[in-house]
Amino acid sequence: MQRIDGVRIVAVSRVRLRALAAWLAPVSLAALAACAPAPRTSATPATAHGRAALGARINTWIGNPIFRTAEWAILVVNPQSGDTIYAHDPALLMVPASNMKIITSSVALTLLGPDFRFSTTFARHGSLANGVLNGDLVVSGRGDPTLSDHMRGSASAAMDTLADSIVAHGIREITGHIYSGADNFPGPAVGAGWDWDDLDTSDGAGVDELLFNEGMSRVVVHGPAGDSTVKSAPAANPTQDYLRELQLALERRGVHTTLGVGESVVPRDAVPLDTLFVVQSVPLSQILPFFLKPSQNQMGEVLMRTLGLERTGVGIADSGIAVAGRQLSAWGIPRDGYQLHDGSGMARADLISPETIVRILDRMQANPNFATFYNALPIAGVDGTIARRMIGTAAANNVHAKTGSLHWVRSLSGYVTDADGERLIFSVLANKWTTPPSAVTMTADSIAAALASYRK
């Protein structure tokens, strides 16, 4: 059993695989090898000549009786010529899962820009003399999601660096509290409409203006024999967890914190504050690959709230969604082509049509920072969530696409260069099936591989 975008995937039985292979042949043979833990194949699918042949092949695959109850919505276009290569219910609203991240990332890159950086301000309230801060240490965050094991190698080591900076500013003892200085993300920490089952997993961890290690907290579990182990679980309060980790880092540096972490945002009478230093994250252009390639949910939630904070002054998901909606309208995307509820795609209330996704991907080609967006997407057979998919086909090291996976939801949307050397845009969304999900994944991969070998 494996997990893709946080969802358990049950392997297809050999009998079902053989039956499915008969429908997907010849393209799926390579896809089957990519999905199974077998050695990589170098088989190359037959070239699909002409739209009629391609359409017949795709219709056969999605028309397989094992998909009798499934919903497929697919659109493939050639943006250079404006031709529709293939369409099947392209206006149908579908649960997109992590294909929602296409909207979040494209709007963020457009409105915030590739050079946007998250800032965190460290300040003091009170006098500082002889290494003693007679008052509070105040940390004001704006959602920096980069203080994590995935981005920094070790989140704890990165926090130690912040503690070193505090010590370098002459602080050896803090008589007051360590406080948060601003409630910049005042809404709920988790996304609207998230399933309860996800809230105790890393996929469902919440976010706040201060975020340590993607919202995951270290929990010490004491055993019956007096032994203890450290486990990871979603933080009940991400900001408080960040401040506790900072306190631990300061104590590792010998800094005594008398009162520890304050339970709320710094009291109003604690202003004005004396700024010690401001830490800025790496630019958004360097963050996007860590967001899109592994399909990192918390970055999606932070980016949506950041859009709200930067554009409206209110760092809640609803404000960010309103900002995203205005950008989609500016791109000429019909309002009835989507329903947005979060930034990551964890919400089953998110609905997007292939038409909407393809329009966004087309608009991004005209963006001056398209290369940043394109290279941040997972690459078939190379990295991200499709590193082990489409290997041995013309799609390998060719398809740049975002996946999406929830229970009864699979998505694959992005770009593929066909056998004529022209870049196509495609969106394959599937909902509501009863067959093992591996069959759906293989079908989507077979479609992408067929597009990579397509000739007019």
C-alpha positions in Angstrom: 0.0 0.0 0.0 1.3 3.4 -0.9 0.2 7.1 -0.5 -0.1 9.6 -3.3 -0.9 13.2 -2.3 -1.9 11.8 1.1 -4.3 9.1 -0.1 -3.8 5.3 0.4 -3.6 3.5 -2.9 -4.4 -0.2 -3.1 -2.6 -2.2 -5.8 -4.5 -3.7 -8.6 -4.6 -7.5 -8.7 -2.7 -9.3 -11.5 -6.0 -10.5 -13.0 -7.4 -6.9 -13.1 -4.1 -5.6 -14.5 -4.2 -8.2 -17.4 -7.8 -7.2 -18.2 -7.0 -3.5 -18.1 -3.8 -4.0 -20.2 -5.9 -5.4 -23.0 -7.8 -2.2 -23.2 -4.9 0.1 -22.8 -2.4 -1.7 -25.2 0.0 -0.7 -26.4 0.5 2.5 -24.5 -0.2 1.2 -21.0 2.5 -1.4 -20.9 5.0 1.2 -20.0 2.6 2.8 -17.6 2.0 -0.5 -15.8 5.8 -0.8 -15.3 5.9 2.7 -13.9 3.2 2.0 -11.4 4.5 -1.3 -10.2 7.7 -1.8 -8.3 9.2 -3.7 -11.3 12.4 -2.7 -13.2 12.0 0.3 -15.4 11.0 -0.4 -19.0 12.3 1.1 -22.2 9.3 0.2 -24.3 8.0 3.0 -26.5 4.3 3.3 -27.4 3.1 3.4 -30.9 2.7 6.8 -32.5 -0.9 8.0 -32.7 -1.5 9.5 -36.1 -4.4 12.0 -36.4 -7.1 13.2 -34.1 -9.5 10.5 -35.1 -7.1 7.7 -34.1 -6.2 9.4 -30.9 -9.8 10.1 -30.0 -10.8 6.5 -30.7 -8.0 5.2 -28.5 -8.9 7.5 -25.5 -12.6 6.7 -25.9 -11.8 3.0 -25.7 -9.7 3.4 -22.6 -12.2 5.5 -20.6 -15.1 3.4 -22.0 -13.7 0.3 -20.3 -16.5 -1.4 -18.4 -14.5 -1.2 -15.2 -15.2 2.6 -15.4 -18.9 2.2 -15.9 -19.7 4.3 -12.9 -16.8 6.7 -13.3 -16.9 10.3 -14.4 -14.2 11.4 -16.8 -13.7 15.0 -18.0 -10.9 15.6 -20.4 -9.6 18.4 -22.6 -6.5 18.5 -24.9 -5.7 21.6 -27.0 -3.0 22.9 -29.2 -2.6 26.5 -28.0 -0.4 27.5 -31.0 -3.1 26.5 -33.6 -6.1 26.9 -31.3 -7.3 23.4 -32.2 -9.0 21.1 -29.8 -7.3 17.8 -30.1 -9.7 15.8 -27.8 -12.6 16.7 -25.6 -14.8 14.6 -23.3 -17.2 16.7 -21.0 -14.6 19.5 -20.8 -17.1 21.8 -19.0 -18.0 19.3 -16.3 -17.2 20.5 -12.8 -15.0 17.9 -11.1 -13.4 17.6 -7.7 -9.8 18.4 -8.6 -7.8 17.4 -5.5 -4.3 18.8 -5.8 -5.0 20.2 -9.3 -6.3 23.1 -7.2 -2.6 24.0 -6.7 -2.4 25.0 -10.4 -4.7 27.9 -9.6 -3.0 28.8 -6.3 0.5 28.8 -7.8 -0.4 30.5 -11.1 -2.2 33.3 -9.3 0.5 33.7 -6.6 3.2 33.9 -9.3 1.2 36.4 -11.3 0.2 38.7 -8.4 3.0 38.3 -5.9 5.8 37.8 -8.4 8.8 35.5 -8.5 10.8 37.7 -6.2 8.2 37.8 -3.4 9.7 36.8 0.0 8.0 36.0 3.3 9.2 38.2 6.2 9.4 37.4 9.9 10.2 40.3 12.4 12.0 39.7 15.7 11.6 42.5 18.2 11.8 43.3 21.9 9.5 45.0 24.3 11.5 46.3 27.3 15.0 47.4 28.1 18.1 45.4 27.3 21.1 45.7 29.6 24.0 43.4 30.4 22.4 40.6 28.3 19.1 40.7 30.2 15.9 41.6 28.3 13.6 43.0 31.0 10.5 42.4 29.0 9.2 40.2 26.1 10.7 38.8 22.9 8.1 39.4 20.1 8.0 37.5 16.8 5.7 38.7 14.0 5.2 36.3 11.2 3.5 36.5 7.8 3.3 32.9 7.0 6.8 31.9 5.9 6.4 28.2 5.0 10.1 27.5 4.4 11.2 26.7 8.0 10.9 22.9 7.3 12.9 19.8 7.0 12.1 19.6 3.3 13.3 23.0 2.5 16.1 23.5 5.0 17.3 20.0 5.6 16.5 20.4 9.3 13.8 22.7 10.7 15.4 22.5 14.1 18.8 23.5 12.8 17.2 26.4 11.0 15.5 27.5 14.2 18.9 27.3 16.0 20.2 29.8 13.4 17.4 32.2 14.5 18.3 31.7 18.1 22.0 32.5 17.2 20.8 35.8 15.7 18.9 36.6 18.9 22.0 35.9 21.0 24.1 37.9 18.6 21.9 40.9 19.5 23.0 40.7 23.1 20.2 38.7 24.6 21.2 36.1 27.2 18.1 36.1 29.4 14.4 37.0 28.8 12.5 37.9 32.0 9.1 38.2 30.2 7.3 36.0 27.6 8.0 35.0 24.0 5.0 36.4 22.2 3.5 36.4 18.7 3.4 40.0 17.5 0.6 39.8 15.0 -2.5 37.8 14.1 -1.9 38.0 10.4 -3.8 34.8 9.6 -6.8 35.2 11.9 -9.0 32.5 10.3 -9.1 28.8 11.1 -5.7 26.9 10.8 -7.2 24.2 8.6 -9.0 24.6 5.3 -12.7 24.8 4.9 -14.4 21.5 4.1 -11.4 19.3 5.0 -12.3 15.7 6.0 -11.9 14.9 9.7 -9.9 11.8 8.7 -7.2 14.0 7.3 -6.8 16.3 10.3 -4.5 13.8 12.2 -2.1 13.4 9.2 0.6 15.6 7.8 -1.5 16.3 4.8 -4.1 17.9 7.0 -1.9 20.0 9.3 -3.0 23.6 9.8 -1.1 26.8 9.1 -0.7 30.2 10.8 1.4 33.3 10.5 4.2 31.5 12.3 4.8 28.0 10.9 7.3 25.4 11.9 8.0 22.3 9.9 4.9 22.4 7.8 2.6 22.5 10.9 3.9 19.3 12.4 4.7 19.2 16.1 7.0 16.9 18.0 5.2 15.0 20.6 6.9 13.0 23.3 5.1 9.7 24.0 5.9 8.1 27.4 5.9 4.3 27.5 4.7 2.0 30.3 8.3 1.1 31.2 9.4 4.7 31.6 10.8 4.9 28.1 9.7 7.6 25.7 9.6 8.2 21.9 9.3 11.3 19.9 6.5 11.3 17.3 5.2 13.9 14.9 1.6 15.1 14.8 -0.3 18.2 13.5 0.2 21.1 15.8 -3.0 22.1 17.6 -1.8 25.8 17.4 1.0 26.3 14.8 2.0 29.7 16.1 2.4 28.4 19.6 4.3 25.4 18.4 6.7 27.7 16.5 7.3 29.8 19.6 7.9 26.8 21.7 10.5 25.5 19.2 12.2 28.9 19.4 12.2 28.7 23.2 13.9 25.3 23.0 16.4 26.6 20.5 17.2 29.6 22.8 17.6 27.2 25.8 20.0 25.1 23.7 22.1 28.3 23.3 22.0 28.9 27.1 19.4 31.7 27.0 17.1 31.6 30.1 13.5 32.3 29.3 11.7 33.1 32.6 8.1 33.0 31.6 8.2 31.0 28.4 5.7 31.3 25.6 2.8 33.7 26.0 -0.6 32.3 25.3 -1.8 35.1 23.0 -0.7 37.8 20.7 1.5 40.4 22.4 -0.7 42.7 24.5 -1.7 46.0 22.8 0.1 48.0 25.5 3.4 46.3 24.5 3.8 48.6 21.5 6.0 50.3 20.3 8.5 47.5 19.8 12.2 47.8 19.1 13.0 45.7 16.1 16.0 43.4 16.4 16.1 42.0 12.9 14.0 40.8 10.1 14.4 37.5 8.4 13.3 37.0 4.8 12.6 33.7 3.0 14.0 32.6 -0.3 12.0 34.1 -3.2 8.8 32.5 -4.4 10.5 31.3 -7.5 12.6 28.9 -5.3 9.6 27.9 -3.1 7.3 26.8 -6.0 9.2 23.6 -6.8 8.8 22.6 -3.1 5.1 23.3 -3.4 4.2 21.7 -6.7 6.5 18.8 -7.1 5.7 17.0 -3.8 2.2 18.5 -3.7 2.8 20.2 -0.4 -0.6 21.2 1.1 0.5 23.7 3.7 2.3 25.9 1.2 -1.0 26.0 -0.8 -2.9 27.2 2.3 -0.2 29.8 3.2 -0.1 31.1 -0.4 -3.9 31.5 -0.5 -3.9 33.4 2.8 -0.9 35.4 1.7 -2.8 36.5 -1.4 -5.5 37.8 0.9 -3.1 39.5 3.2 -1.0 41.2 0.5 -3.9 42.3 -1.7 -6.7 43.0 0.8 -4.9 43.3 4.2 -6.9 40.3 5.5 -4.9 37.0 5.7 -7.8 34.6 5.6 -8.5 31.9 3.0 -11.8 33.6 1.9 -9.9 36.8 1.1 -7.3 34.9 -0.9 -10.0 33.0 -2.8 -11.7 36.4 -3.7 -8.3 37.7 -5.0 -7.8 34.5 -7.0 -11.3 34.8 -8.5 -10.7 38.3 -9.7 -7.5 37.1 -11.4 -9.3 34.3 -13.1 -11.9 36.8 -14.3 -9.1 39.0 -15.6 -7.9 36.0 -17.6 -11.3 35.7 -19.2 -12.3 32.4 -17.3 -16.0 32.0 -16.9 -17.2 32.1 -13.3 -19.2 29.0 -13.7 -16.1 27.0 -14.4 -14.9 26.7 -10.8 -15.7 26.7 -7.1 -12.8 27.4 -4.8 -12.7 26.7 -1.0 -9.0 26.3 -0.2 -5.5 26.6 -1.6 -4.4 23.0 -1.6 -7.2 21.0 -3.0 -7.9 19.0 0.2 -11.5 20.3 0.2 -14.0 18.2 -1.6 -16.0 21.3 -2.1 -13.4 22.5 -4.6 -14.8 22.1 -8.2 -12.9 22.9 -11.4 -13.6 22.0 -15.1 -10.9 20.9 -17.5 -11.8 24.0 -19.6 -10.8 26.2 -16.6 -7.5 24.3 -16.0 -6.5 24.4 -19.7 -7.3 28.2 -19.9 -5.1 28.9 -16.9 -2.3 26.8 -18.2 -2.6 28.6 -21.5 -2.5 32.0 -19.8 0.6 31.0 -17.9 2.4 30.4 -21.2 2.1 34.2 -21.8 3.4 35.0 -18.3 6.9 36.4 -18.3 7.8 34.0 -15.6 6.4 30.9 -17.4 9.7 29.1 -17.2 9.6 29.3 -13.4 6.1 27.8 -13.3 6.8 25.2 -16.0 9.9 23.9 -14.3 8.3 23.8 -10.9 5.7 21.2 -12.1 6.5 17.5 -11.6 8.2 16.0 -14.6 7.2 12.5 -15.7 9.8 9.8 -14.9 12.1 12.5 -13.3 10.7 14.1 -10.1 7.8 15.0 -7.9 4.6 13.0 -7.8 5.2 11.5 -11.3 8.8 10.5 -10.8 7.9 6.8 -11.2 5.2 7.2 -13.8 5.2 7.1 -17.6 8.8 5.7 -17.6 9.8 4.2 -20.9 7.3 6.2 -22.9 7.5 9.4 -25.0 6.0 11.2 -22.0 9.1 10.6 -19.8 11.2 13.7 -19.3 8.5 15.5 -21.4 5.3 15.8 -19.5 5.2 18.6 -16.9 2.0 18.1 -15.0 0.3 18.4 -11.7 -1.3 15.4 -10.1 -4.3 15.3 -7.8 -5.4 12.4 -5.5 -8.2 12.0 -3.0 -10.5 9.1 -2.4 -12.4 8.6 -5.7 -10.5 11.5 -7.3 -7.5 11.5 -9.7 -6.2 14.4 -11.8 -3.4 14.9 -14.2 -3.1 18.3 -16.0 -0.2 20.1 -17.6 1.9 20.3 -20.7 3.3 17.7 -23.2 5.3 18.1 -26.3 3.9 15.9 -29.1 5.8 14.0 -31.8 5.6 17.1 -34.1 7.4 19.2 -31.5 4.4 21.2 -30.5 3.4 21.8 -26.9 -0.1 20.6 -26.1 -2.1 21.5 -22.9 -4.1 18.8 -21.3 -6.4 18.1 -18.3 -7.6 14.7 -17.3 -9.9 14.6 -14.3 -11.6 11.4 -13.0 -14.1 11.1 -10.2 -16.4 8.4 -8.7 -15.2 5.0 -9.7 -15.4 1.6 -8.0 -12.3 0.0 -9.6 -8.9 0.1 -7.8 -7.5 3.7 -8.3 -4.3 2.3 -9.9 -6.4 1.6 -13.0 -7.5 5.3 -13.2 -3.9 6.5 -12.7 -2.7 4.1 -15.5 -5.4 5.4 -17.8 -4.4 9.0 -17.3 -0.7 8.1 -17.8 -1.6 6.3 -21.0 -3.4 9.3 -22.3 -0.4 11.5 -21.5 1.9 9.1 -23.2 -0.3 8.9 -26.3 -0.3 12.7 -26.5 3.5 12.7 -26.3 3.6 10.4 -29.4 0.8 12.1 -31.2 1.2 13.3 -34.8 -1.2 15.3 -36.9 
